[in-house]
Amino acid sequence: MLIPSKFIQVVEAVHDKGSKIVLQIAAIGRMAIPSSVVDSDPDSLVPVSASDIPVRAVAEAGGIPPRPLSLEEIQEYINDFARVAEELVTEAGFDGIELHGANGTLVDQFLQDVSNKRTDAYGGSIENRSRFALEIVEAITKRIGQGRTGLRISPWNKSGGNQNKSLSTDQFR
């Protein structure tokens, strides 16, 4: 990965003031609108998600329905997140990485029962729907350490067409 020089400048400026800086990383999955991607053929880009369920607002904006990630692609995403996290810490100097698993991001799409209709190890129960996020966190942690790894979730947020139907606050006590 080619680290933008502006990232390094910002990190150095923050460190020069005696502070720390953590970068949040995410993939947007079914929220993607291929026509908005610069320097690419929009017809060759198909959004991915946990399942093939589109976001109504994205579809209305000209987006196309997502396709579910294969098991092999899930492993590729896990490895990519971990590799990018390591590069951002070692090459750009970030003090930590937070995986964005809320507000309709790809990780959130796996967590939410309204966007995850998988019948394999990544769907169904809350334990299975959490597997993608937890495997990414584990992979990142192996590369940069526990003290540098965070996860943001927002189980009841409605962003990105999501809102868990099966979660109650009792599950988090």
N, C-alpha and C positions, 0 to 999 in steps of 0.2 A: 504494500500500500504506500502510495506517495503521500506523506504527511504535508498538508498545506503549511507554508512558512508562517502564515498568520496565526495558526494554532500555536506554533512554537513561540512566537512573539508574545501572544497573550499569556501563555503559561509562564514564560520568563518574567513578564511584568507582574503577574500575581505573586510569583515566588520572591521577586525583588522586594515586595511589600511585606514579606514574611507570612504570607497566607498559603493555603492549599487550594487546589482546583480539581474538581471531579467532572468528567464529561459523561453525559447521558447518551447512550447509543440505542438505536431502534431500527426496525424494518417496518414498513407500513402495510405490507400485505395487501389485503382486499381494498384498502383505502386508496391505492394507486390509480391514477388516471394516466394511461400510457401516452396520450397525446401531450401531456405536460412534461415529458422527459425530453431534455435537450439533447440534440445530436444523436438521435436514434430513430429507428423506424418504428413508429408506434404500433404498426400491425404485427411486429415480431415480439412485442411485449405483452404477456398475459399475467395479470396479477395472480398471486398465490395466497392461500389462506389455509386454515385448518380444514375447511369444507368449501363447497361451491356456492355458498350463500352470499349474494351481493349486498352491498350497503345501498339502500334506496337512494340516498343523496348522490352517491357516486354514479349510480346507474343513470340518474336524471341528468347528471353533468356530462354524459357521454362515455362513462366508463364501461368496461366490459366485465362480465361476471368472472370471479376468480376461479382458479382450479385448485383442488386440494393438493398439498405437498405430498409427494410419495415418501415412504419411509427413508429411502436413500437421500432424498432432498432434505428431509428433516435433519439428518446427520450432517449434511453439508452446511446447513444454516448454523447448527450448533458449533461446528468447527470454525466457520467464518466469524461468528460473534467472538469466539475465544481468541482467534488470531488477531482480529482487529483490536480487541481490548488490549492484548499484549503489545501490539505495535504502538498504540496510542500512549501507553504508559512508558514503554522503553524508548521510543523514538521521539515522541512529542513532549514527554515529561509530565503528563497528567498524573496526579497523585492517586487517582482511582477512577473507576468506571461504574456507572449505574445503568443497568439494563432497564429500559423503559417497557414495562409490561402493563400499561394502563392506556386509557383513552383511545381504544380501538386499534392499537398497534398489533403487529403480527402475534407477538407473545400473548396479548390480551385476547386475540381471536381464538387462541387455543384454550385459554382459561374460561372463556364465556360459554355457557351452555346454549345460547342463542346463535352463536356463530360456529360452534364446534359440534358437528353431528357425526364425527368419526366413530367407527366401531372397532378400531384397533387399540393398541396400548396408549394412544394419545387422545382418546375420546371416551365419553361415557361418564364415569364417576369423577368427582372433583380431584381425586388422587391421579387419575389418568390424564385429565385435562391439565393438571399442574406439571406433568412430566416434562413437557417441552421447556418451560421456564426453568425448572429445577436442573435439568440437564445442561442448559446453557450456563446457569450460575455455577454449577459444578465445574464445567469446562473452563470458564473464565477464572474461577478461583484457583484451579490447578496451574494456570499460567501466571497470574499476578498476585495471588494470595487472598485470604479471607478479608483482611483489613482494608483491602483496596476494592472490594466488590460489593455492589449494592443492587437491590431490585426494587423497582417501584411498581406497586399494584394499586388498583382502585376497583374492587369487585362490584360496586354498585353504580359506577359511573356509566352514563348512557351514551358517551361519545362513541362515534364510529358505528352507530347502530347496535351497540351492545347494551345489555343489562341482564345479568344473570337472573334466571327465573327460579333456579333451584337452591340458591344460597340463602341462608338465614344467619343472623348475627350469632346465633347459638353455635354455629360451626367454628367460630373464631374466638371462643371463650376458653 
